[in-house]
Amino acid sequence: SSSSSGSSAARWTPVLGSTTRDLVPSNESGLTVLPVFPLGDVAGYMPNSQQELSIFEPRYRKMYNDILASGSRRFAVVDVHPSGERLAEVGVVFYLTDLQDVSEQTGDEVKYICDHRVIGRVKIERVLNPSVWYTGTTYLRAETTPVEDDEESDFGGGGGTEEEKLAELESQEERQHACLKSIREVLAMHSEMLARSGSLLTSAERFFRDPQTGGQQVDGTWKLASAWSEYHELQVMEKEQNLDEDVNFAFMNRGSNFAREFDMTDEDIAYLEAAEDDDDEDDDDDVDDGLQDDFNLFESFTDDEDDVDMEGIDISELPAPLRKDVQKLQEQHDEDMESLLGTQSELVHALLRSTSARERLGLLEEAIALERRRLLAKKA
């Protein structure tokens, strides 16, 4: 089977800033010019899924106006390189199914709430107006070609008899069901380790049902890929939550030393607490501003009623020992997140470039097996 790393490394367009010259569409057969909506994380945007976007930037307001006016209702959604200067070579196609103007309700902060179907995949052949990526004056446009499955690839590269094709389809169906079972088992292991509930309770029959026809999907690999992406999103949210919990523990662990680290005496604290309870503002005139600031910070870190939120912390204001603890936790978190996001990004890019259900099953089976081994090692 194909690997989810190494040979399947993500592929990117040339750097957008390498040319500021806009290009004229070539009008070659097989090329379609589409608006491009780059998004930083496309892990959940799999073909055959339903997606919602909130639109607020002027350039994308214009894009939606244009695709409505032209009647195409289509645009390409692609991943963005960490550098912010390149686009993924392959992305998905969003088809607009519903648009609501919510500018009045949001004070024009959000213009549209839009629903879409992901109807296919495209390869970005040429970005026609790369300069606007930096100016933001309008949206990107690109010449694209469709990325489609090679049906023969699912039958070993040859036509085969009808009996052989049927046997291959039955084998593929069995692998899809086994893959769903493996995802459930991984989610159960993950939930057990965290003492949390979480499972894919939907029956296989319901899971692989085609939302359009009501029948069973012959190719359920995109549905499996979406389920695996949801597990990935769960991991990302838990990493963020774990960071907040670890920082809170660091605060509590140093709680008995806070007064010393802030260079406050017991008399200082008692005086400031009394002053805080006194409604007479004139009594606070003699309080040193620096001491008052230290007390306010000290109190915010020792308040048992409120958990600490990393987003609300100015690390530079922390006492040196605590600052060192928090910086170490943040660095470890960033390293873990880079690894997690990188692994998932590699898999998503490989899935989107795939040309058969068999190839996608191989990628998913390997990714699930790796995660199972990781969880077992962690449990041990």
Backbone hydrogen bonds in HBPLUS format (Angstrom, degrees):
<---DONOR---> <-ACCEPTOR-->    atom                        ^
c    i                          cat <-CA-CA->   ^        H-A-AA   ^      H-
h    n   atom  resd res      DA  || num        DHA   H-A  angle D-A-AA Bond
n    s   type  num  typ     dist DA aas  dist angle  dist       angle   num
A0008-SER N   A0005-SER O   3.48 MM   3  5.24 172.4  2.49 102.9 103.5     1
A0009-ALA N   A0006-GLY O   3.04 MM   3  5.40 145.3  2.16 124.0 121.7     2
A0089-GLU N   A0011-ARG O   2.93 MM  78  5.63 161.3  1.97 141.0 137.2     3
A0013-THR N   A0087-LEU O   2.72 MM  74  5.35 158.1  1.77 158.3 165.9     4
A0018-SER N   A0015-VAL O   3.00 MM   3  5.39 165.2  2.02 115.8 119.7     5
A0016-LEU N   A0085-GLU O   2.75 MM  69  5.60 170.2  1.75 169.0 171.4     6
A0023-LEU N   A0128-LEU O   2.70 MM 105  4.75 164.2  1.72 146.2 152.0     7
A0031-LEU N   A0028-GLU O   3.28 MM   3  5.84 163.2  2.31 132.9 134.2     8
A0032-THR N   A0144-THR O   2.87 MM 112  5.17 160.0  1.91 144.9 151.7     9
A0144-THR N   A0032-THR O   2.78 MM 112  5.17 149.5  1.88 133.3 143.5    10
A0034-LEU N   A0142-ALA O   2.94 MM 108  5.63 157.8  1.99 159.1 162.0    11
A0142-ALA N   A0034-LEU O   3.02 MM 108  5.63 159.6  2.06 152.6 158.6    12
A0076-ALA N   A0035-PRO O   2.84 MM  41  6.17 167.3  1.86 165.4 161.8    13
A0036-VAL N   A0140-LEU O   2.86 MM 104  5.19 153.6  1.93 141.4 137.9    14
A0037-PHE N   A0076-ALA O   2.71 MM  39  6.00 167.9  1.72 170.4 174.8    15
A0039-LEU N   A0078-VAL O   2.85 MM  39  6.08 164.4  1.88 164.7 169.6    16
A0045-TYR N   A0042-VAL O   3.00 MM   3  5.29 159.8  2.04 114.7 121.3    17
A0049-SER N   A0046-MET O   3.16 MM   3  5.78 143.1  2.30 143.5 143.4    18
A0048-ASN N   A0118-VAL O   2.77 MM  70  5.24 162.5  1.80 150.5 149.4    19
A0118-VAL N   A0049-SER O   2.96 MM  69  5.50 158.9  2.00 163.2 164.6    20
A0051-GLN N   A0116-HIS O   2.96 MM  65  5.14 161.1  1.99 136.6 142.4    21
A0116-HIS N   A0051-GLN O   2.76 MM  65  5.14 139.3  1.92 154.2 164.8    22
A0053-LEU N   A0114-CYS O   2.93 MM  61  5.30 153.7  2.00 146.4 155.1    23
A0114-CYS N   A0053-LEU O   2.90 MM  61  5.30 174.0  1.90 162.4 164.5    24
A0055-ILE N   A0112-TYR O   2.86 MM  57  5.07 170.7  1.87 153.0 155.8    25
A0111-LYS N   A0055-ILE O   2.76 MM  56  5.70 151.0  1.84 154.7 163.9    26
A0112-TYR N   A0055-ILE O   3.26 MM  57  5.07 156.6  2.32 132.2 139.1    27
A0060-TYR N   A0057-GLU O   3.12 MM   3  5.53 127.6  2.40 108.3 120.9    28
A0061-ARG N   A0057-GLU O   2.99 MM   4  6.27 143.7  2.13 152.7 164.1    29
A0062-LYS N   A0058-PRO O   3.02 MM   4  6.27 157.7  2.08 148.7 153.8    30
A0063-MET N   A0059-ARG O   3.07 MM   4  6.32 144.8  2.20 129.8 139.7    31
A0064-TYR N   A0060-TYR O   3.07 MM   4  6.23 163.3  2.10 143.4 145.7    32
A0065-ASN N   A0061-ARG O   3.05 MM   4  6.33 159.4  2.10 147.5 153.7    33
A0066-ASP N   A0062-LYS O   2.87 MM   4  6.10 152.3  1.94 149.8 157.6    34
A0067-ILE N   A0063-MET O   2.92 MM   4  6.24 159.9  1.96 156.0 160.5    35
A0068-LEU N   A0064-TYR O   3.05 MM   4  6.12 146.7  2.17 144.6 152.9    36
A0069-ALA N   A0065-ASN O   2.97 MM   4  6.13 156.1  2.03 141.8 148.8    37
A0070-SER N   A0066-ASP O   2.89 MM   4  6.08 155.3  1.95 150.3 156.6    38
A0071-GLY N   A0067-ILE O   3.11 MM   4  5.85 128.6  2.39 122.0 133.7    39
A0073-ARG N   A0067-ILE O   3.24 MM   6  4.81 160.2  2.28 121.2 123.4    40
A0096-LEU N   A0073-ARG O   2.88 MM  23  5.17 164.3  1.90 150.8 154.9    41
A0075-PHE N   A0094-PHE O   3.18 MM  19  5.56 143.0  2.33 145.5 153.7    42
A0094-PHE N   A0075-PHE O   2.90 MM  19  5.56 160.1  1.94 172.4 173.0    43
A0077-VAL N   A0092-VAL O   2.80 MM  15  5.36 164.2  1.83 157.2 162.0    44
A0092-VAL N   A0077-VAL O   3.00 MM  15  5.36 153.3  2.07 154.3 153.2    45
A0088-ALA N   A0079-ASP O   2.94 MM   9  5.15 157.8  1.99 143.5 141.6    46
A0081-HIS N   A0086-ARG O   2.94 MM   5  5.26 176.0  1.94 146.1 147.4    47
A0084-GLY N   A0081-HIS O   2.71 MM   3  5.33 156.7  1.76 124.3 132.3    48
A0124-ILE N   A0089-GLU O   2.75 MM  35  5.34 165.5  1.77 158.5 163.7    49
A0091-GLY N   A0122-VAL O   2.94 MM  31  5.57 161.1  1.98 160.9 167.0    50
A0122-VAL N   A0091-GLY O   3.02 MM  31  5.57 158.6  2.06 135.7 140.7    51
A0093-VAL N   A0120-GLY O   2.89 MM  27  5.24 151.7  1.97 134.5 133.4    52
A0119-ILE N   A0093-VAL O   2.93 MM  26  5.73 142.7  2.08 158.8 166.9    53
A0095-TYR N   A0117-ARG O   2.78 MM  22  5.19 150.5  1.87 150.7 160.6    54
A0117-ARG N   A0095-TYR O   2.94 MM  22  5.19 152.2  2.02 142.6 149.6    55
A0097-THR N   A0115-ASP O   2.87 MM  18  5.57 166.8  1.88 139.2 143.3    56
A0098-ASP N   A0115-ASP O   3.38 MM  17  5.04 157.4  2.44 130.0 126.8    57
A0115-ASP N   A0098-ASP O   2.84 MM  17  5.04 162.7  1.87 144.1 149.8    58
A0100-GLN N   A0113-ILE O   2.94 MM  13  5.23 155.9  2.00 144.6 152.5    59
A0113-ILE N   A0100-GLN O   2.93 MM  13  5.23 151.0  2.01 145.0 154.5    60
A0102-VAL N   A0111-LYS O   2.88 MM   9  5.53 146.3  1.99 136.2 145.9    61
A0106-THR N   A0102-VAL O   3.04 MM   4  6.22 144.1  2.18 152.8 163.4    62
A0108-ASP N   A0103-SER O   2.66 MM   5  4.04 145.6  1.78 136.2 139.5    63
A0109-GLU N   A0106-THR O   3.16 MM   3  5.45 164.8  2.19 108.6 113.3    64
A0147-VAL N   A0121-ARG O   3.05 MM  26  5.23 163.2  2.08 123.8 122.4    65
A0123-LYS N   A0145-THR O   2.79 MM  22  5.32 160.8  1.83 157.8 164.4    66
A0145-THR N   A0123-LYS O   3.10 MM  22  5.32 148.4  2.21 138.8 148.5    67
A0125-GLU N   A0143-GLU O   2.83 MM  18  5.52 152.9  1.91 153.0 159.9    68
A0126-ARG N   A0143-GLU O   3.40 MM  17  5.26 156.9  2.46 132.3 135.9    69
A0143-GLU N   A0126-ARG O   2.82 MM  17  5.26 153.3  1.89 154.8 160.4    70
A0128-LEU N   A0141-ARG O   2.78 MM  13  5.62 155.7  1.84 145.5 153.6    71
A0132-VAL N   A0129-ASN O   3.27 MM   3  6.17 152.9  2.35 124.8 129.3    72
A0133-TRP N   A0130-PRO O   3.14 MM   3  5.74 159.5  2.19 115.9 122.1    73
A0134-TYR N   A0131-SER O   3.22 MM   3  5.93 150.3  2.32 115.4 121.2    74
A0135-THR N   A0131-SER O   3.40 MM   4  6.71 156.3  2.46 141.7 148.5    75
A0136-GLY N   A0132-VAL O   2.80 MM   4  5.30 154.7  1.86 135.0 140.8    76
A0150-ASP N   A0355-THR O   2.71 MM 205  5.56 156.7  1.76 150.1 149.7    77
A0153-SER N   A0150-ASP O   2.80 MM   3  5.48 145.6  1.92 120.6 130.6    78
A0154-ASP N   A0151-GLU O   3.17 MM   3  5.71 147.9  2.28 111.0 118.7    79
A0155-PHE N   A0152-GLU O   2.95 MM   3  5.26 158.7  1.99 109.7 116.3    80
A0157-GLY N   A0152-GLU O   2.97 MM   5  5.06 147.3  2.08 146.2 141.8    81
A0158-GLY N   A0155-PHE O   3.46 MM   3  6.06 166.9  2.48 116.3 117.5    82
A0165-LYS N   A0161-THR O   2.95 MM   4  6.25 156.3  2.00 150.6 157.4    83
A0166-LEU N   A0162-GLU O   2.94 MM   4  6.14 158.4  1.99 148.1 153.8    84
A0167-ALA N   A0163-GLU O   2.94 MM   4  6.17 156.4  2.00 145.6 152.2    85
A0168-GLU N   A0164-GLU O   2.93 MM   4  6.16 152.3  2.01 144.7 152.1    86
A0169-LEU N   A0165-LYS O   2.94 MM   4  6.22 155.7  2.00 148.8 155.3    87
A0170-GLU N   A0166-LEU O   2.94 MM   4  6.20 154.7  2.00 148.3 155.2    88
A0171-SER N   A0167-ALA O   2.93 MM   4  6.16 152.0  2.01 143.8 151.6    89
A0172-GLN N   A0168-GLU O   2.84 MM   4  6.09 154.4  1.90 147.1 154.5    90
A0173-GLU N   A0169-LEU O   2.89 MM   4  6.12 152.5  1.97 144.5 152.0    91
A0174-GLU N   A0170-GLU O   3.00 MM   4  6.25 155.2  2.06 143.9 150.2    92
A0175-ARG N   A0171-SER O   2.96 MM   4  6.26 155.5  2.03 147.7 154.4    93
A0176-GLN N   A0172-GLN O   2.91 MM   4  6.16 153.5  1.98 147.3 154.6    94
A0177-HIS N   A0173-GLU O   3.01 MM   4  6.29 159.7  2.06 150.9 155.4    95
A0178-ALA N   A0174-GLU O   2.92 MM   4  6.15 155.1  1.98 146.0 153.6    96
A0179-CYS N   A0175-ARG O   2.79 MM   4  5.96 146.6  1.90 144.3 153.9    97
A0180-LEU N   A0176-GLN O   2.97 MM   4  6.26 155.7  2.03 147.7 153.5    98
A0181-LYS N   A0177-HIS O   2.98 MM   4  6.25 156.5  2.04 144.8 151.4    99
A0182-SER N   A0178-ALA O   2.93 MM   4  6.19 149.3  2.03 142.2 150.5   100
A0183-ILE N   A0179-CYS O   2.96 MM   4  6.29 154.3  2.03 149.7 156.3   101
A0184-ARG N   A0180-LEU O   3.02 MM   4  6.31 158.3  2.07 149.1 154.8   102
A0185-GLU N   A0181-LYS O   2.97 MM   4  6.25 154.1  2.04 145.6 152.8   103
A0186-VAL N   A0182-SER O   2.91 MM   4  6.16 159.4  1.95 151.6 156.6   104
A0187-LEU N   A0183-ILE O   2.96 MM   4  6.15 163.2  1.99 150.7 155.4   105
A0188-ALA N   A0184-ARG O   2.88 MM   4  6.10 151.2  1.96 146.1 154.5   106
A0189-MET N   A0185-GLU O   2.89 MM   4  6.15 157.6  1.94 149.0 154.7   107
A0190-HIS N   A0186-VAL O   2.88 MM   4  6.07 163.9  1.91 152.5 157.2   108
A0191-SER N   A0187-LEU O   2.88 MM   4  6.03 158.3  1.93 145.5 151.4   109
A0192-GLU N   A0188-ALA O   2.88 MM   4  6.01 156.3  1.94 146.9 153.5   110
A0193-MET N   A0189-MET O   3.04 MM   4  6.26 157.8  2.09 149.8 154.9   111
A0194-LEU N   A0190-HIS O   3.25 MM   4  6.49 142.3  2.40 139.4 149.0   112
A0195-ALA N   A0191-SER O   2.87 MM   4  5.80 103.3  2.47 137.1 155.5   113
A0196-ARG N   A0191-SER O   2.84 MM   5  4.82 166.3  1.85 143.8 145.9   114
A0195-ALA N   A0192-GLU O   3.22 MM   3  4.92 157.3  2.27  96.1 102.8   115
A0207-PHE N   A0203-SER O   2.80 MM   4  6.00 158.9  1.84 153.7 160.9   116
A0208-PHE N   A0204-ALA O   3.03 MM   4  6.13 162.0  2.06 153.0 154.7   117
A0209-ARG N   A0206-ARG O   3.21 MM   3  5.13 164.4  2.24 105.0 108.2   118
A0217-GLN N   A0208-PHE O   2.84 MM   9  5.64 168.8  1.85 165.3 168.3   119
A0210-ASP N   A0215-GLY O   2.59 MM   5  5.39 175.6  1.59 175.3 176.5   120
A0214-GLY N   A0210-ASP O   2.67 MM   4  5.03 149.0  1.76 146.6 155.3   121
A0224-LEU N   A0220-GLY O   3.06 MM   4  6.39 154.0  2.13 149.5 157.2   122
A0225-ALA N   A0221-THR O   2.84 MM   4  6.07 152.9  1.91 144.2 152.1   123
A0226-SER N   A0222-TRP O   2.94 MM   4  6.16 149.8  2.03 141.5 149.0   124
A0227-ALA N   A0223-LYS O   3.03 MM   4  6.33 154.0  2.10 144.5 151.2   125
A0228-TRP N   A0224-LEU O   2.92 MM   4  6.22 156.1  1.97 150.8 157.3   126
A0229-SER N   A0225-ALA O   2.93 MM   4  6.14 146.7  2.05 142.3 151.7   127
A0230-GLU N   A0226-SER O   2.99 MM   4  6.29 144.8  2.12 143.5 152.7   128
A0231-TYR N   A0227-ALA O   3.15 MM   4  6.52 148.1  2.26 142.4 150.4   129
A0232-HIS N   A0228-TRP O   3.03 MM   4  6.34 151.4  2.11 141.6 149.6   130
A0233-GLU N   A0229-SER O   2.87 MM   4  6.22 153.9  1.94 147.9 154.6   131
A0234-LEU N   A0230-GLU O   2.98 MM   4  6.24 149.1  2.08 142.9 151.0   132
A0235-GLN N   A0231-TYR O   3.03 MM   4  6.38 151.1  2.11 146.0 153.5   133
A0236-VAL N   A0232-HIS O   3.01 MM   4  6.38 154.7  2.07 151.0 157.8   134
A0237-MET N   A0233-GLU O   3.03 MM   4  6.30 165.5  2.05 151.9 154.8   135
A0238-GLU N   A0234-LEU O   2.99 MM   4  6.18 153.3  2.06 146.0 153.8   136
A0239-LYS N   A0235-GLN O   2.90 MM   4  6.14 146.8  2.01 146.5 155.5   137
A0240-GLU N   A0236-VAL O   3.14 MM   4  6.50 156.8  2.20 150.3 155.5   138
A0241-GLN N   A0237-MET O   2.97 MM   4  6.25 158.4  2.01 145.2 151.7   139
A0242-ASN N   A0238-GLU O   2.70 MM   4  5.85 156.2  1.75 147.8 154.8   140
A0243-LEU N   A0239-LYS O   3.05 MM   4  6.28 149.7  2.14 143.1 150.2   141
A0244-ASP N   A0240-GLU O   3.23 MM   4  6.60 162.2  2.26 149.0 152.4   142
A0245-GLU N   A0241-GLN O   2.93 MM   4  6.25 159.3  1.98 152.1 158.3   143
A0246-ASP N   A0242-ASN O   2.81 MM   4  6.00 158.5  1.86 150.6 156.4   144
A0247-VAL N   A0243-LEU O   2.90 MM   4  6.12 157.2  1.96 152.7 158.8   145
A0248-ASN N   A0244-ASP O   2.93 MM   4  6.14 157.9  1.98 147.2 153.5   146
A0249-PHE N   A0245-GLU O   2.93 MM   4  6.18 152.2  2.01 144.6 152.4   147
A0250-ALA N   A0246-ASP O   2.93 MM   4  6.21 150.7  2.02 142.4 150.4   148
A0251-PHE N   A0247-VAL O   2.95 MM   4  6.29 152.7  2.02 149.0 156.1   149
A0252-MET N   A0248-ASN O   2.93 MM   4  6.25 163.4  1.95 151.2 155.3   150
A0253-ASN N   A0249-PHE O   2.74 MM   4  5.84 156.9  1.79 150.5 157.8   151
A0254-ARG N   A0250-ALA O   3.18 MM   4  6.31 138.0  2.37 137.8 146.6   152
A0254-ARG N   A0251-PHE O   3.25 MM   3  5.37 132.8  2.48  96.3 108.1   153
A0255-GLY N   A0252-MET O   3.01 MM   3  4.78 160.5  2.05 101.3 106.8   154
A0257-ASN N   A0254-ARG O   2.89 MM   3  5.38 147.5  1.99 114.7 125.2   155
A0258-PHE N   A0255-GLY O   3.23 MM   3  5.32 166.9  2.25 107.1 111.1   156
A0261-GLU N   A0257-ASN O   2.89 MM   4  6.11 161.7  1.92 158.9 165.0   157
A0262-PHE N   A0258-PHE O   2.83 MM   4  6.05 144.5  1.96 153.3 163.1   158
A0264-MET N   A0259-ALA O   2.82 MM   5  5.11 175.8  1.82 155.7 156.3   159
A0263-ASP N   A0260-ARG O   3.00 MM   3  4.86 153.4  2.07  98.5 106.4   160
A0268-ASP N   A0265-THR O   3.06 MM   3  5.06 117.8  2.47  94.1 109.0   161
A0269-ILE N   A0265-THR O   3.11 MM   4  6.49 161.4  2.14 153.8 157.2   162
A0270-ALA N   A0266-ASP O   2.94 MM   4  6.14 166.8  1.96 150.7 154.5   163
A0271-TYR N   A0267-GLU O   2.94 MM   4  6.02 158.4  1.98 145.5 151.6   164
A0272-LEU N   A0268-ASP O   2.92 MM   4  6.12 163.8  1.94 152.9 157.2   165
A0273-GLU N   A0269-ILE O   2.86 MM   4  6.00 156.8  1.91 152.8 159.2   166
A0274-ALA N   A0270-ALA O   3.04 MM   4  6.18 154.8  2.11 141.8 148.5   167
A0275-ALA N   A0271-TYR O   2.88 MM   4  6.14 153.5  1.95 145.5 153.6   168
A0276-GLU N   A0272-LEU O   2.87 MM   4  6.04 144.9  2.00 140.2 149.6   169
A0277-ASP N   A0273-GLU O   3.16 MM   4  6.41 144.1  2.29 139.9 148.3   170
A0278-ASP N   A0275-ALA O   3.25 MM   3  5.12 142.4  2.40  93.4 104.0   171
A0283-ASP N   A0280-ASP O   3.11 MM   3  5.82 152.0  2.20 117.0 123.8   172
A0284-ASP N   A0281-GLU O   3.07 MM   3  5.61 159.5  2.11 113.4 119.8   173
A0285-ASP N   A0282-ASP O   3.23 MM   3  5.54 168.7  2.24 112.3 115.2   174
A0287-VAL N   A0284-ASP O   3.10 MM   3  5.41 163.1  2.13 112.4 117.8   175
A0292-GLN N   A0288-ASP O   2.86 MM   4  6.11 158.4  1.90 157.3 164.2   176
A0293-ASP N   A0289-ASP O   2.91 MM   4  6.14 156.0  1.96 149.3 155.6   177
A0294-ASP N   A0290-GLY O   2.98 MM   4  6.23 158.4  2.03 145.6 151.4   178
A0295-PHE N   A0291-LEU O   2.91 MM   4  6.15 154.3  1.98 146.5 153.8   179
A0296-ASN N   A0292-GLN O   2.93 MM   4  6.21 161.3  1.97 150.8 155.4   180
A0297-LEU N   A0293-ASP O   3.00 MM   4  6.24 161.5  2.04 151.6 156.2   181
A0298-PHE N   A0294-ASP O   2.76 MM   4  5.88 162.4  1.79 149.9 155.8   182
A0299-GLU N   A0295-PHE O   2.77 MM   4  5.93 159.5  1.81 153.7 158.4   183
A0300-SER N   A0296-ASN O   3.05 MM   4  6.24 150.6  2.14 140.3 147.9   184
A0301-PHE N   A0297-LEU O   3.17 MM   4  6.46 142.5  2.31 146.8 156.0   185
A0302-THR N   A0299-GLU O   3.25 MM   3  5.16 141.4  2.40  95.5 106.2   186
A0312-GLY N   A0309-ASP O   2.85 MM   3  5.48 148.7  1.95 118.4 127.8   187
A0313-ILE N   A0310-MET O   3.15 MM   3  5.33 166.9  2.17 114.0 115.1   188
A0317-GLU N   A0314-ASP O   2.91 MM   3  5.72 159.1  1.95 125.7 131.7   189
A0318-LEU N   A0315-ILE O   3.09 MM   3  5.49 160.0  2.13 113.3 119.5   190
A0323-ARG N   A0319-PRO O   2.78 MM   4  5.85 160.7  1.82 163.1 168.6   191
A0324-LYS N   A0320-ALA O   3.01 MM   4  6.17 154.1  2.08 150.8 156.2   192
A0325-ASP N   A0321-PRO O   3.18 MM   4  6.49 153.6  2.26 141.0 147.7   193
A0326-VAL N   A0322-LEU O   2.93 MM   4  6.20 166.9  1.95 158.3 160.5   194
A0327-GLN N   A0323-ARG O   2.92 MM   4  6.05 161.9  1.95 149.3 154.6   195
A0328-LYS N   A0324-LYS O   3.07 MM   4  6.19 155.2  2.13 143.9 150.1   196
A0329-LEU N   A0325-ASP O   3.03 MM   4  6.34 156.5  2.08 148.1 154.6   197
A0330-GLN N   A0326-VAL O   2.87 MM   4  6.10 157.9  1.92 151.4 157.7   198
A0331-GLU N   A0327-GLN O   2.93 MM   4  6.11 158.7  1.97 147.8 153.2   199
A0332-GLN N   A0328-LYS O   3.03 MM   4  6.24 158.7  2.08 147.1 152.5   200
A0333-HIS N   A0329-LEU O   2.91 MM   4  6.08 155.4  1.97 145.9 153.3   201
A0334-ASP N   A0330-GLN O   2.87 MM   4  6.09 160.1  1.91 150.8 155.9   202
A0335-GLU N   A0331-GLU O   3.02 MM   4  6.21 153.9  2.09 143.6 150.5   203
A0336-ASP N   A0332-GLN O   2.94 MM   4  6.17 160.4  1.98 148.9 154.1   204
A0337-MET N   A0333-HIS O   2.86 MM   4  6.05 161.0  1.90 153.6 159.1   205
A0338-GLU N   A0334-ASP O   2.94 MM   4  6.05 155.2  2.00 143.1 149.8   206
A0339-SER N   A0335-GLU O   3.16 MM   4  6.38 156.0  2.22 144.7 150.4   207
A0340-LEU N   A0336-ASP O   2.93 MM   4  6.16 164.1  1.96 150.7 155.4   208
A0341-LEU N   A0337-MET O   2.81 MM   4  5.86 175.1  1.81 156.8 158.5   209
A0342-GLY N   A0338-GLU O   2.93 MM   4  5.78 149.8  2.02 134.6 144.0   210
A0343-THR N   A0339-SER O   2.98 MM   4  6.09 161.4  2.02 147.9 152.2   211
A0344-GLN N   A0340-LEU O   3.14 MM   4  6.37 166.7  2.16 150.4 153.7   212
A0345-SER N   A0341-LEU O   2.85 MM   4  5.93 155.3  1.91 145.4 153.1   213
A0346-GLU N   A0342-GLY O   2.99 MM   4  6.18 160.7  2.03 149.6 153.8   214
A0347-LEU N   A0343-THR O   3.19 MM   4  6.45 158.1  2.24 144.4 150.1   215
A0348-VAL N   A0344-GLN O   2.89 MM   4  6.15 166.4  1.91 156.5 159.6   216
A0349-HIS N   A0345-SER O   2.96 MM   4  6.11 169.0  1.97 155.3 158.1   217
A0350-ALA N   A0346-GLU O   3.06 MM   4  6.21 157.0  2.11 144.5 151.0   218
A0351-LEU N   A0347-LEU O   2.86 MM   4  6.12 155.8  1.92 152.5 159.7   219
A0352-LEU N   A0348-VAL O   2.92 MM   4  6.15 161.4  1.96 153.9 158.4   220
A0353-ARG N   A0349-HIS O   3.09 MM   4  6.28 138.2  2.27 139.8 150.4   221
A0354-SER N   A0350-ALA O   3.09 MM   4  6.12 119.9  2.47 137.0 151.4   222
A0354-SER N   A0351-LEU O   3.16 MM   3  5.12 145.2  2.29  97.3 107.6   223
A0360-ARG N   A0356-SER O   3.17 MM   4  6.52 159.7  2.21 146.1 151.2   224
A0361-LEU N   A0357-ALA O   2.90 MM   4  6.12 158.0  1.95 152.1 158.0   225
A0362-GLY N   A0358-ARG O   3.09 MM   4  6.34 155.5  2.15 145.9 152.1   226
A0363-LEU N   A0359-GLU O   3.08 MM   4  6.40 157.2  2.13 149.8 155.5   227
A0364-LEU N   A0360-ARG O   2.93 MM   4  6.17 165.3  1.95 154.6 158.3   228
A0365-GLU N   A0361-LEU O   2.80 MM   4  5.90 164.3  1.82 152.6 157.6   229
A0366-GLU N   A0362-GLY O   3.09 MM   4  6.19 159.9  2.13 145.1 150.0   230
A0367-ALA N   A0363-LEU O   3.05 MM   4  6.27 161.5  2.09 147.0 152.2   231
A0368-ILE N   A0364-LEU O   2.89 MM   4  6.04 163.8  1.92 156.2 160.2   232
A0369-ALA N   A0365-GLU O   2.97 MM   4  6.07 158.2  2.02 144.2 150.6   233
A0370-LEU N   A0366-GLU O   2.96 MM   4  6.16 157.3  2.02 149.5 155.3   234
A0371-GLU N   A0367-ALA O   3.09 MM   4  6.33 156.1  2.14 143.9 150.1   235
A0372-ARG N   A0368-ILE O   2.90 MM   4  6.13 153.8  1.96 149.0 156.7   236
A0373-ARG N   A0369-ALA O   3.00 MM   4  6.26 160.5  2.03 149.0 153.5   237
A0374-ARG N   A0370-LEU O   2.97 MM   4  6.23 150.7  2.06 143.1 151.7   238
A0375-LEU N   A0371-GLU O   2.95 MM   4  6.17 159.6  1.99 151.3 155.6   239
A0376-LEU N   A0372-ARG O   2.93 MM   4  6.17 158.6  1.98 150.8 157.0   240
A0377-ALA N   A0373-ARG O   2.96 MM   4  6.12 159.1  2.01 146.3 151.7   241
A0378-LYS N   A0374-ARG O   2.96 MM   4  6.14 154.8  2.03 144.7 152.0   242
A0379-LYS N   A0375-LEU O   2.84 MM   4  6.03 153.4  1.91 146.0 153.5   243
A0380-ALA N   A0376-LEU O   2.93 MM   4  6.12 153.0  2.00 145.4 152.5   244
